[in-house]
């Protein structure tokens, strides 16, 4: 194709459009369409499949995440319910322990009162025994004094009236309540 036109040539064909060029253009378009179809089959379809597979995978993961969230909420509610039950059970155990402690306390106090009463009774009995011992000792002393007096009376050869008078005097000195006890 020559750009410079000579004066003898006419400008009838400006771009050199002839049948050959048209046939080459049509063949090039067919080749481009075939190439596009081949590329679509070889490259675009696998890319579309990969993208649709990825979309499905993401959708499945979102559904699984939603299911996991639902399960987690259910487990949380279950654990909270168990925790409330455990708190109730702990409160019950503490209340039972308090009741047992109060019962033990009253039992121990009762036993202590019984022991105190036994000790008081023992002390009263021992005091009574000591009192009885003292009374017995006073009686023994009286008998000893009476024996001494009798010995003196016999040794002095006193008569019976004098002896009776001495026993009466001794009894008066000791007191009638002591002698009668």
Secondary structure, 3 states (H helix, E strand, C coil): CCCCCCCCCCCCCCCCCCHHHHHHHHHHHHHHHHHHHHHHHHHHHHHHHHHHHHHHHHHHHHHHHHHHHHHHHHHHHHHHHHHHHHHHHHHHHHHHHHHHHHHHHHHHHHHHHHHHHHHHHHHHHHHHHHHHHHHHHHHHHHHHHHHHHHHHHHHCCCCHHHHHHHHHHHHHHHCHHHHHC
